Amino acid sequence: MFQAGQEVLIVECEDNSRAVGRTGRIVDEVPPGPLTNGRWTVHRVGLLIGPVLCHTRELRLA
């Protein structure tokens, strides 16, 4: 389980393949629900990459 502000490594990303291999920070204060289809919101991934949605299995703690 992740917490808001934690830095994560994106190892896969169905939402945006350009985010793979990059690090970002978790935005969500609570575990993801039906609105995001169970995916975490990760931001600060890159200058030209907006926030991405990633499943738990696609993320690792950095």
Predicted model as a PDB file, atoms N, CA, C, CB and O in Angstrom, pLDDT in the B-factor column:
MODEL        1                                                                  
ATOM      1  N   MET A   1       0.842  -1.176   0.000  1.00 86.00           N  
ATOM      2  CA  MET A   1       0.000   0.000   0.000  1.00 86.00           C  
ATOM      3  C   MET A   1       0.887   1.239   0.000  1.00 86.00           C  
ATOM      4  CB  MET A   1      -0.958  -0.001   1.216  1.00 86.00           C  
ATOM      5  O   MET A   1       1.895   1.287   0.704  1.00 86.00           O  
ATOM      6  N   PHE A   2       0.514   2.219  -0.776  1.00 96.00           N  
ATOM      7  CA  PHE A   2       1.281   3.453  -0.887  1.00 96.00           C  
ATOM      8  C   PHE A   2       0.594   4.576  -0.116  1.00 96.00           C  
ATOM      9  CB  PHE A   2       1.460   3.846  -2.362  1.00 96.00           C  
ATOM     10  O   PHE A   2      -0.589   4.494   0.215  1.00 96.00           O  
ATOM     11  N   GLN A   3       1.367   5.627   0.162  1.00 96.00           N  
ATOM     12  CA  GLN A   3       0.838   6.797   0.851  1.00 96.00           C  
ATOM     13  C   GLN A   3       1.162   8.035   0.036  1.00 96.00           C  
ATOM     14  CB  GLN A   3       1.415   6.913   2.286  1.00 96.00           C  
ATOM     15  O   GLN A   3       2.132   8.056  -0.722  1.00 96.00           O  
ATOM     16  N   ALA A   4       0.347   9.063   0.197  1.00 97.00           N  
ATOM     17  CA  ALA A   4       0.569  10.322  -0.527  1.00 97.00           C  
ATOM     18  C   ALA A   4       1.978  10.839  -0.253  1.00 97.00           C  
ATOM     19  CB  ALA A   4      -0.486  11.388  -0.120  1.00 97.00           C  
ATOM     20  O   ALA A   4       2.440  10.836   0.888  1.00 97.00           O  
ATOM     21  N   GLY A   5       2.645  11.275  -1.298  1.00 97.00           N  
ATOM     22  CA  GLY A   5       3.982  11.837  -1.182  1.00 97.00           C  
ATOM     23  C   GLY A   5       5.117  10.848  -1.351  1.00 97.00           C  
ATOM     24  O   GLY A   5       6.268  11.251  -1.517  1.00 97.00           O  
ATOM     25  N   GLN A   6       4.811   9.543  -1.310  1.00 98.00           N  
ATOM     26  CA  GLN A   6       5.880   8.546  -1.476  1.00 98.00           C  
ATOM     27  C   GLN A   6       6.407   8.577  -2.902  1.00 98.00           C  
ATOM     28  CB  GLN A   6       5.371   7.127  -1.125  1.00 98.00           C  
ATOM     29  O   GLN A   6       5.651   8.742  -3.858  1.00 98.00           O  
ATOM     30  N   GLU A   7       7.714   8.415  -3.024  1.00 98.00           N  
ATOM     31  CA  GLU A   7       8.336   8.345  -4.340  1.00 98.00           C  
ATOM     32  C   GLU A   7       8.291   6.906  -4.821  1.00 98.00           C  
ATOM     33  CB  GLU A   7       9.798   8.875  -4.305  1.00 98.00           C  
ATOM     34  O   GLU A   7       8.641   5.983  -4.085  1.00 98.00           O  
ATOM     35  N   VAL A   8       7.853   6.721  -6.074  1.00 98.00           N  
ATOM     36  CA  VAL A   8       7.729   5.378  -6.641  1.00 98.00           C  
ATOM     37  C   VAL A   8       8.415   5.316  -8.002  1.00 98.00           C  
ATOM     38  CB  VAL A   8       6.243   4.975  -6.769  1.00 98.00           C  
ATOM     39  O   VAL A   8       8.534   6.318  -8.708  1.00 98.00           O  
ATOM     40  N   LEU A   9       8.860   4.118  -8.346  1.00 98.00           N  
ATOM     41  CA  LEU A   9       9.408   3.825  -9.659  1.00 98.00           C  
ATOM     42  C   LEU A   9       8.299   3.177 -10.473  1.00 98.00           C  
ATOM     43  CB  LEU A   9      10.676   2.899  -9.569  1.00 98.00           C  
ATOM     44  O   LEU A   9       7.639   2.253  -9.999  1.00 98.00           O  
ATOM     45  N   ILE A  10       8.094   3.645 -11.669  1.00 98.00           N  
ATOM     46  CA  ILE A  10       7.061   3.082 -12.543  1.00 98.00           C  
ATOM     47  C   ILE A  10       7.713   1.997 -13.392  1.00 98.00           C  
ATOM     48  CB  ILE A  10       6.396   4.192 -13.447  1.00 98.00           C  
ATOM     49  O   ILE A  10       8.543   2.296 -14.250  1.00 98.00           O  
ATOM     50  N   VAL A  11       7.345   0.744 -13.160  1.00 98.00           N  
ATOM     51  CA  VAL A  11       7.940  -0.373 -13.896  1.00 98.00           C  
ATOM     52  C   VAL A  11       7.088  -0.788 -15.101  1.00 98.00           C  
ATOM     53  CB  VAL A  11       8.133  -1.566 -12.965  1.00 98.00           C  
ATOM     54  O   VAL A  11       7.590  -1.418 -16.031  1.00 98.00           O  
ATOM     55  N   GLU A  12       5.814  -0.437 -15.081  1.00 97.00           N  
ATOM     56  CA  GLU A  12       4.876  -0.630 -16.189  1.00 97.00           C  
ATOM     57  C   GLU A  12       3.864   0.490 -16.078  1.00 97.00           C  
ATOM     58  CB  GLU A  12       4.180  -2.060 -16.152  1.00 97.00           C  
ATOM     59  O   GLU A  12       3.678   1.053 -15.000  1.00 97.00           O  
ATOM     60  N   CYS A  13       3.204   0.823 -17.184  1.00 97.00           N  
ATOM     61  CA  CYS A  13       2.153   1.833 -17.102  1.00 97.00           C  
ATOM     62  C   CYS A  13       1.253   1.717 -18.326  1.00 97.00           C  
ATOM     63  CB  CYS A  13       2.758   3.262 -16.996  1.00 97.00           C  
ATOM     64  O   CYS A  13       1.624   2.139 -19.421  1.00 97.00           O  
ATOM     65  N   GLU A  14       0.072   1.143 -18.133  1.00 96.00           N  
ATOM     66  CA  GLU A  14      -0.893   1.030 -19.220  1.00 96.00           C  
ATOM     67  C   GLU A  14      -1.370   2.407 -19.672  1.00 96.00           C  
ATOM     68  CB  GLU A  14      -2.085   0.174 -18.788  1.00 96.00           C  
ATOM     69  O   GLU A  14      -1.702   2.597 -20.842  1.00 96.00           O  
ATOM     70  N   ASP A  15      -1.406   3.360 -18.755  1.00 95.00           N  
ATOM     71  CA  ASP A  15      -1.910   4.703 -19.030  1.00 95.00           C  
ATOM     72  C   ASP A  15      -0.987   5.481 -19.971  1.00 95.00           C  
ATOM     73  CB  ASP A  15      -2.083   5.469 -17.726  1.00 95.00           C  
ATOM     74  O   ASP A  15      -1.464   6.180 -20.866  1.00 95.00           O  
ATOM     75  N   ASN A  16       0.328   5.365 -19.774  1.00 96.00           N  
ATOM     76  CA  ASN A  16       1.287   6.112 -20.595  1.00 96.00           C  
ATOM     77  C   ASN A  16       2.626   5.374 -20.588  1.00 96.00           C  
ATOM     78  CB  ASN A  16       1.458   7.581 -20.069  1.00 96.00           C  
ATOM     79  O   ASN A  16       3.342   5.399 -19.587  1.00 96.00           O  
ATOM     80  N   SER A  17       2.957   4.734 -21.670  1.00 96.00           N  
ATOM     81  CA  SER A  17       4.191   3.933 -21.741  1.00 96.00           C  
ATOM     82  C   SER A  17       5.452   4.784 -21.621  1.00 96.00           C  
ATOM     83  CB  SER A  17       4.232   3.156 -23.046  1.00 96.00           C  
ATOM     84  O   SER A  17       6.511   4.251 -21.289  1.00 96.00           O  
ATOM     85  N   ARG A  18       5.371   6.094 -21.881  1.00 96.00           N  
ATOM     86  CA  ARG A  18       6.547   6.969 -21.738  1.00 96.00           C  
ATOM     87  C   ARG A  18       6.971   7.127 -20.280  1.00 96.00           C  
ATOM     88  CB  ARG A  18       6.255   8.343 -22.336  1.00 96.00           C  
ATOM     89  O   ARG A  18       8.091   7.559 -20.008  1.00 96.00           O  
ATOM     90  N   ALA A  19       6.091   6.782 -19.343  1.00 97.00           N  
ATOM     91  CA  ALA A  19       6.391   6.924 -17.917  1.00 97.00           C  
ATOM     92  C   ALA A  19       7.226   5.757 -17.375  1.00 97.00           C  
ATOM     93  CB  ALA A  19       5.096   7.037 -17.126  1.00 97.00           C  
ATOM     94  O   ALA A  19       7.800   5.870 -16.292  1.00 97.00           O  
ATOM     95  N   VAL A  20       7.303   4.651 -18.099  1.00 98.00           N  
ATOM     96  CA  VAL A  20       8.039   3.471 -17.634  1.00 98.00           C  
ATOM     97  C   VAL A  20       9.510   3.811 -17.411  1.00 98.00           C  
ATOM     98  CB  VAL A  20       7.908   2.313 -18.647  1.00 98.00           C  
ATOM     99  O   VAL A  20      10.158   4.421 -18.261  1.00 98.00           O  
ATOM    100  N   GLY A  21      10.024   3.404 -16.245  1.00 98.00           N  
ATOM    101  CA  GLY A  21      11.417   3.650 -15.898  1.00 98.00           C  
ATOM    102  C   GLY A  21      11.647   4.978 -15.188  1.00 98.00           C  
ATOM    103  O   GLY A  21      12.770   5.279 -14.783  1.00 98.00           O  
ATOM    104  N   ARG A  22      10.617   5.755 -15.037  1.00 98.00           N  
ATOM    105  CA  ARG A  22      10.743   7.057 -14.377  1.00 98.00           C  
ATOM    106  C   ARG A  22      10.215   6.967 -12.942  1.00 98.00           C  
ATOM    107  CB  ARG A  22       9.976   8.153 -15.172  1.00 98.00           C  
ATOM    108  O   ARG A  22       9.523   6.017 -12.577  1.00 98.00           O  
ATOM    109  N   THR A  23      10.552   7.957 -12.158  1.00 98.00           N  
ATOM    110  CA  THR A  23      10.036   8.025 -10.791  1.00 98.00           C  
ATOM    111  C   THR A  23       9.051   9.177 -10.693  1.00 98.00           C  
ATOM    112  CB  THR A  23      11.189   8.196  -9.761  1.00 98.00           C  
ATOM    113  O   THR A  23       9.107  10.136 -11.464  1.00 98.00           O  
ATOM    114  N   GLY A  24       8.152   9.063  -9.733  1.00 98.00           N  
ATOM    115  CA  GLY A  24       7.162  10.096  -9.485  1.00 98.00           C  
ATOM    116  C   GLY A  24       6.672   9.983  -8.049  1.00 98.00           C  
ATOM    117  O   GLY A  24       7.165   9.157  -7.281  1.00 98.00           O  
ATOM    118  N   ARG A  25       5.712  10.807  -7.696  1.00 98.00           N  
ATOM    119  CA  ARG A  25       5.170  10.804  -6.338  1.00 98.00           C  
ATOM    120  C   ARG A  25       3.686  10.475  -6.355  1.00 98.00           C  
ATOM    121  CB  ARG A  25       5.404  12.159  -5.658  1.00 98.00           C  
ATOM    122  O   ARG A  25       2.945  10.924  -7.229  1.00 98.00           O  
ATOM    123  N   ILE A  26       3.266   9.684  -5.374  1.00 98.00           N  
ATOM    124  CA  ILE A  26       1.863   9.313  -5.212  1.00 98.00           C  
ATOM    125  C   ILE A  26       1.073  10.546  -4.779  1.00 98.00           C  
ATOM    126  CB  ILE A  26       1.702   8.155  -4.176  1.00 98.00           C  
ATOM    127  O   ILE A  26       1.507  11.289  -3.899  1.00 98.00           O  
ATOM    128  N   VAL A  27      -0.077  10.757  -5.394  1.00 97.00           N  
ATOM    129  CA  VAL A  27      -0.940  11.886  -5.081  1.00 97.00           C  
ATOM    130  C   VAL A  27      -2.029  11.482  -4.088  1.00 97.00           C  
ATOM    131  CB  VAL A  27      -1.568  12.445  -6.361  1.00 97.00           C  
ATOM    132  O   VAL A  27      -2.380  12.259  -3.200  1.00 97.00           O  
ATOM    133  N   ASP A  28      -2.556  10.287  -4.235  1.00 96.00           N  
ATOM    134  CA  ASP A  28      -3.749   9.847  -3.498  1.00 96.00           C  
ATOM    135  C   ASP A  28      -3.549   9.788  -1.990  1.00 96.00           C  
ATOM    136  CB  ASP A  28      -4.173   8.496  -3.987  1.00 96.00           C  
ATOM    137  O   ASP A  28      -2.567   9.227  -1.504  1.00 96.00           O  
ATOM    138  N   GLU A  29      -4.499  10.377  -1.250  1.00 95.00           N  
ATOM    139  CA  GLU A  29      -4.495  10.345   0.213  1.00 95.00           C  
ATOM    140  C   GLU A  29      -5.109   9.043   0.738  1.00 95.00           C  
ATOM    141  CB  GLU A  29      -5.260  11.555   0.775  1.00 95.00           C  
ATOM    142  O   GLU A  29      -4.834   8.628   1.864  1.00 95.00           O  
ATOM    143  N   VAL A  30      -5.940   8.405  -0.086  1.00 94.00           N  
ATOM    144  CA  VAL A  30      -6.621   7.159   0.289  1.00 94.00           C  
ATOM    145  C   VAL A  30      -6.383   6.134  -0.826  1.00 94.00           C  
ATOM    146  CB  VAL A  30      -8.170   7.396   0.524  1.00 94.00           C  
ATOM    147  O   VAL A  30      -6.057   6.511  -1.951  1.00 94.00           O  
ATOM    148  N   PRO A  31      -6.542   4.854  -0.523  1.00 93.00           N  
ATOM    149  CA  PRO A  31      -6.376   3.840  -1.573  1.00 93.00           C  
ATOM    150  C   PRO A  31      -7.321   4.113  -2.746  1.00 93.00           C  
ATOM    151  CB  PRO A  31      -6.631   2.425  -1.004  1.00 93.00           C  
ATOM    152  O   PRO A  31      -8.441   4.584  -2.545  1.00 93.00           O  
ATOM    153  N   PRO A  32      -6.873   3.820  -3.964  1.00 95.00           N  
ATOM    154  CA  PRO A  32      -7.688   4.105  -5.146  1.00 95.00           C  
ATOM    155  C   PRO A  32      -8.982   3.301  -5.156  1.00 95.00           C  
ATOM    156  CB  PRO A  32      -6.897   3.814  -6.408  1.00 95.00           C  
ATOM    157  O   PRO A  32      -9.048   2.186  -4.640  1.00 95.00           O  
ATOM    158  N   GLY A  33      -9.994   3.890  -5.750  1.00 94.00           N  
ATOM    159  CA  GLY A  33     -11.305   3.249  -5.799  1.00 94.00           C  
ATOM    160  C   GLY A  33     -11.845   3.153  -7.212  1.00 94.00           C  
ATOM    161  O   GLY A  33     -11.079   3.152  -8.175  1.00 94.00           O  
ATOM    162  N   PRO A  34     -13.158   3.072  -7.340  1.00 95.00           N  
ATOM    163  CA  PRO A  34     -13.784   2.877  -8.653  1.00 95.00           C  
ATOM    164  C   PRO A  34     -13.600   4.050  -9.622  1.00 95.00           C  
ATOM    165  CB  PRO A  34     -15.248   2.626  -8.466  1.00 95.00           C  
ATOM    166  O   PRO A  34     -13.611   3.846 -10.836  1.00 95.00           O  
ATOM    167  N   LEU A  35     -13.434   5.249  -9.119  1.00 92.00           N  
ATOM    168  CA  LEU A  35     -13.271   6.412  -9.996  1.00 92.00           C  
ATOM    169  C   LEU A  35     -12.035   6.271 -10.882  1.00 92.00           C  
ATOM    170  CB  LEU A  35     -13.174   7.696  -9.163  1.00 92.00           C  
ATOM    171  O   LEU A  35     -12.058   6.671 -12.046  1.00 92.00           O  
ATOM    172  N   THR A  36     -10.954   5.702 -10.336  1.00 93.00           N  
ATOM    173  CA  THR A  36      -9.723   5.514 -11.121  1.00 93.00           C  
ATOM    174  C   THR A  36      -9.508   4.052 -11.507  1.00 93.00           C  
ATOM    175  CB  THR A  36      -8.515   6.020 -10.335  1.00 93.00           C  
ATOM    176  O   THR A  36      -8.415   3.676 -11.931  1.00 93.00           O  
ATOM    177  N   ASN A  37     -10.534   3.237 -11.362  1.00 95.00           N  
ATOM    178  CA  ASN A  37     -10.433   1.800 -11.671  1.00 95.00           C  
ATOM    179  C   ASN A  37      -9.334   1.125 -10.863  1.00 95.00           C  
ATOM    180  CB  ASN A  37     -10.171   1.593 -13.164  1.00 95.00           C  
ATOM    181  O   ASN A  37      -8.647   0.234 -11.361  1.00 95.00           O  
ATOM    182  N   GLY A  38      -9.170   1.553  -9.610  1.00 95.00           N  
ATOM    183  CA  GLY A  38      -8.187   0.928  -8.729  1.00 95.00           C  
ATOM    184  C   GLY A  38      -6.749   1.319  -9.008  1.00 95.00           C  
ATOM    185  O   GLY A  38      -5.828   0.624  -8.578  1.00 95.00           O  
ATOM    186  N   ARG A  39      -6.535   2.421  -9.719  1.00 97.00           N  
ATOM    187  CA  ARG A  39      -5.179   2.844 -10.063  1.00 97.00           C  
ATOM    188  C   ARG A  39      -4.762   4.051  -9.224  1.00 97.00           C  
ATOM    189  CB  ARG A  39      -5.082   3.177 -11.564  1.00 97.00           C  
ATOM    190  O   ARG A  39      -5.586   4.891  -8.860  1.00 97.00           O  
ATOM    191  N   TRP A  40      -3.468   4.114  -8.928  1.00 98.00           N  
ATOM    192  CA  TRP A  40      -2.880   5.222  -8.172  1.00 98.00           C  
ATOM    193  C   TRP A  40      -2.555   6.364  -9.121  1.00 98.00           C  
ATOM    194  CB  TRP A  40      -1.606   4.765  -7.410  1.00 98.00           C  
ATOM    195  O   TRP A  40      -2.177   6.132 -10.270  1.00 98.00           O  
ATOM    196  N   THR A  41      -2.702   7.597  -8.646  1.00 97.00           N  
ATOM    197  CA  THR A  41      -2.308   8.771  -9.418  1.00 97.00           C  
ATOM    198  C   THR A  41      -0.870   9.120  -9.045  1.00 97.00           C  
ATOM    199  CB  THR A  41      -3.274   9.981  -9.155  1.00 97.00           C  
ATOM    200  O   THR A  41      -0.558   9.330  -7.873  1.00 97.00           O  
ATOM    201  N   VAL A  42       0.005   9.180 -10.055  1.00 98.00           N  
ATOM    202  CA  VAL A  42       1.423   9.480  -9.845  1.00 98.00           C  
ATOM    203  C   VAL A  42       1.745  10.756 -10.627  1.00 98.00           C  
ATOM    204  CB  VAL A  42       2.347   8.274 -10.302  1.00 98.00           C  
ATOM    205  O   VAL A  42       1.449  10.846 -11.819  1.00 98.00           O  
ATOM    206  N   HIS A  43       2.348  11.735  -9.961  1.00 97.00           N  
ATOM    207  CA  HIS A  43       2.724  12.975 -10.642  1.00 97.00           C  
ATOM    208  C   HIS A  43       4.210  13.232 -10.476  1.00 97.00           C  
ATOM    209  CB  HIS A  43       1.913  14.166 -10.102  1.00 97.00           C  
ATOM    210  O   HIS A  43       4.916  12.487  -9.797  1.00 97.00           O  
ATOM    211  N   ARG A  44       4.675  14.316 -11.117  1.00 96.00           N  
ATOM    212  CA  ARG A  44       6.098  14.665 -11.167  1.00 96.00           C  
ATOM    213  C   ARG A  44       6.912  13.570 -11.853  1.00 96.00           C  
ATOM    214  CB  ARG A  44       6.637  14.911  -9.749  1.00 96.00           C  
ATOM    215  O   ARG A  44       8.032  13.252 -11.453  1.00 96.00           O  
ATOM    216  N   VAL A  45       6.315  13.009 -12.891  1.00 97.00           N  
ATOM    217  CA  VAL A  45       6.965  11.925 -13.637  1.00 97.00           C  
ATOM    218  C   VAL A  45       7.965  12.499 -14.631  1.00 97.00           C  
ATOM    219  CB  VAL A  45       5.915  11.057 -14.372  1.00 97.00           C  
ATOM    220  O   VAL A  45       9.036  11.925 -14.829  1.00 97.00           O  
ATOM    221  N   GLY A  46       7.639  13.601 -15.247  1.00 93.00           N  
ATOM    222  CA  GLY A  46       8.528  14.215 -16.222  1.00 93.00           C  
ATOM    223  C   GLY A  46       7.988  15.555 -16.672  1.00 93.00           C  
ATOM    224  O   GLY A  46       6.810  15.852 -16.475  1.00 93.00           O  
ATOM    225  N   LEU A  47       8.832  16.356 -17.266  1.00 92.00           N  
ATOM    226  CA  LEU A  47       8.457  17.693 -17.694  1.00 92.00           C  
ATOM    227  C   LEU A  47       7.304  17.675 -18.702  1.00 92.00           C  
ATOM    228  CB  LEU A  47       9.658  18.395 -18.296  1.00 92.00           C  
ATOM    229  O   LEU A  47       6.398  18.505 -18.629  1.00 92.00           O  
ATOM    230  N   LEU A  48       7.342  16.743 -19.626  1.00 93.00           N  
ATOM    231  CA  LEU A  48       6.316  16.678 -20.669  1.00 93.00           C  
ATOM    232  C   LEU A  48       5.313  15.552 -20.453  1.00 93.00           C  
ATOM    233  CB  LEU A  48       6.969  16.510 -22.013  1.00 93.00           C  
ATOM    234  O   LEU A  48       4.552  15.211 -21.358  1.00 93.00           O  
ATOM    235  N   ILE A  49       5.312  14.975 -19.248  1.00 94.00           N  
ATOM    236  CA  ILE A  49       4.376  13.894 -18.924  1.00 94.00           C  
ATOM    237  C   ILE A  49       3.535  14.345 -17.748  1.00 94.00           C  
ATOM    238  CB  ILE A  49       5.125  12.553 -18.600  1.00 94.00           C  
ATOM    239  O   ILE A  49       4.058  14.630 -16.671  1.00 94.00           O  
ATOM    240  N   GLY A  50       2.238  14.408 -17.958  1.00 94.00           N  
ATOM    241  CA  GLY A  50       1.328  14.796 -16.885  1.00 94.00           C  
ATOM    242  C   GLY A  50       1.153  13.658 -15.898  1.00 94.00           C  
ATOM    243  O   GLY A  50       1.801  12.620 -16.028  1.00 94.00           O  
ATOM    244  N   PRO A  51       0.286  13.837 -14.914  1.00 97.00           N  
ATOM    245  CA  PRO A  51       0.016  12.759 -13.961  1.00 97.00           C  
ATOM    246  C   PRO A  51      -0.472  11.506 -14.699  1.00 97.00           C  
ATOM    247  CB  PRO A  51      -1.033  13.211 -12.912  1.00 97.00           C  
ATOM    248  O   PRO A  51      -1.223  11.601 -15.671  1.00 97.00           O  
ATOM    249  N   VAL A  52      -0.044  10.348 -14.232  1.00 97.00           N  
ATOM    250  CA  VAL A  52      -0.446   9.079 -14.837  1.00 97.00           C  
ATOM    251  C   VAL A  52      -1.161   8.225 -13.796  1.00 97.00           C  
ATOM    252  CB  VAL A  52       0.783   8.324 -15.416  1.00 97.00           C  
ATOM    253  O   VAL A  52      -0.980   8.404 -12.591  1.00 97.00           O  
ATOM    254  N   LEU A  53      -1.974   7.297 -14.283  1.00 97.00           N  
ATOM    255  CA  LEU A  53      -2.676   6.354 -13.415  1.00 97.00           C  
ATOM    256  C   LEU A  53      -2.019   4.989 -13.555  1.00 97.00           C  
ATOM    257  CB  LEU A  53      -4.197   6.282 -13.764  1.00 97.00           C  
ATOM    258  O   LEU A  53      -1.861   4.487 -14.668  1.00 97.00           O  
ATOM    259  N   CYS A  54      -1.634   4.384 -12.430  1.00 98.00           N  
ATOM    260  CA  CYS A  54      -0.933   3.101 -12.457  1.00 98.00           C  
ATOM    261  C   CYS A  54      -1.531   2.143 -11.433  1.00 98.00           C  
ATOM    262  CB  CYS A  54       0.568   3.299 -12.187  1.00 98.00           C  
ATOM    263  O   CYS A  54      -1.895   2.540 -10.327  1.00 98.00           O  
ATOM    264  N   HIS A  55      -1.625   0.883 -11.821  1.00 97.00           N  
ATOM    265  CA  HIS A  55      -2.039  -0.174 -10.892  1.00 97.00           C  
ATOM    266  C   HIS A  55      -0.903  -0.418  -9.891  1.00 97.00           C  
ATOM    267  CB  HIS A  55      -2.404  -1.500 -11.665  1.00 97.00           C  
ATOM    268  O   HIS A  55       0.257  -0.111 -10.170  1.00 97.00           O  
ATOM    269  N   THR A  56      -1.243  -0.962  -8.745  1.00 96.00           N  
ATOM    270  CA  THR A  56      -0.249  -1.265  -7.700  1.00 96.00           C  
ATOM    271  C   THR A  56       0.871  -2.132  -8.255  1.00 96.00           C  
ATOM    272  CB  THR A  56      -0.916  -1.973  -6.502  1.00 96.00           C  
ATOM    273  O   THR A  56       2.036  -1.915  -7.921  1.00 96.00           O  
ATOM    274  N   ARG A  57       0.543  -3.111  -9.096  1.00 97.00           N  
ATOM    275  CA  ARG A  57       1.536  -4.028  -9.655  1.00 97.00           C  
ATOM    276  C   ARG A  57       2.519  -3.327 -10.602  1.00 97.00           C  
ATOM    277  CB  ARG A  57       0.834  -5.155 -10.391  1.00 97.00           C  
ATOM    278  O   ARG A  57       3.569  -3.883 -10.924  1.00 97.00           O  
ATOM    279  N   GLU A  58       2.188  -2.128 -11.040  1.00 98.00           N  
ATOM    280  CA  GLU A  58       3.045  -1.388 -11.960  1.00 98.00           C  
ATOM    281  C   GLU A  58       4.028  -0.456 -11.243  1.00 98.00           C  
ATOM    282  CB  GLU A  58       2.191  -0.586 -12.912  1.00 98.00           C  
ATOM    283  O   GLU A  58       4.832   0.216 -11.889  1.00 98.00           O  
ATOM    284  N   LEU A  59       3.962  -0.417  -9.912  1.00 98.00           N  
ATOM    285  CA  LEU A  59       4.777   0.513  -9.131  1.00 98.00           C  
ATOM    286  C   LEU A  59       5.664  -0.208  -8.119  1.00 98.00           C  
ATOM    287  CB  LEU A  59       3.885   1.508  -8.410  1.00 98.00           C  
ATOM    288  O   LEU A  59       5.319  -1.280  -7.622  1.00 98.00           O  
ATOM    289  N   ARG A  60       6.805   0.396  -7.828  1.00 98.00           N  
ATOM    290  CA  ARG A  60       7.720  -0.074  -6.776  1.00 98.00           C  
ATOM    291  C   ARG A  60       8.167   1.152  -5.998  1.00 98.00           C  
ATOM    292  CB  ARG A  60       8.963  -0.863  -7.377  1.00 98.00           C  
ATOM    293  O   ARG A  60       8.269   2.241  -6.564  1.00 98.00           O  
ATOM    294  N   LEU A  61       8.436   0.991  -4.711  1.00 98.00           N  
ATOM    295  CA  LEU A  61       8.990   2.098  -3.928  1.00 98.00           C  
ATOM    296  C   LEU A  61      10.374   2.443  -4.454  1.00 98.00           C  
ATOM    297  CB  LEU A  61       9.054   1.738  -2.418  1.00 98.00           C  
ATOM    298  O   LEU A  61      11.182   1.553  -4.722  1.00 98.00           O  
ATOM    299  N   ALA A  62      10.645   3.726  -4.600  1.00 93.00           N  
ATOM    300  CA  ALA A  62      11.944   4.162  -5.126  1.00 93.00           C  
ATOM    301  C   ALA A  62      12.952   4.307  -4.010  1.00 93.00           C  
ATOM    302  CB  ALA A  62      11.808   5.486  -5.883  1.00 93.00           C  
ATOM    303  O   ALA A  62      14.102   4.666  -4.259  1.00 93.00           O  
TER     304      ALA A  62                                                      
ENDMDL                                                                          
END                                                                             
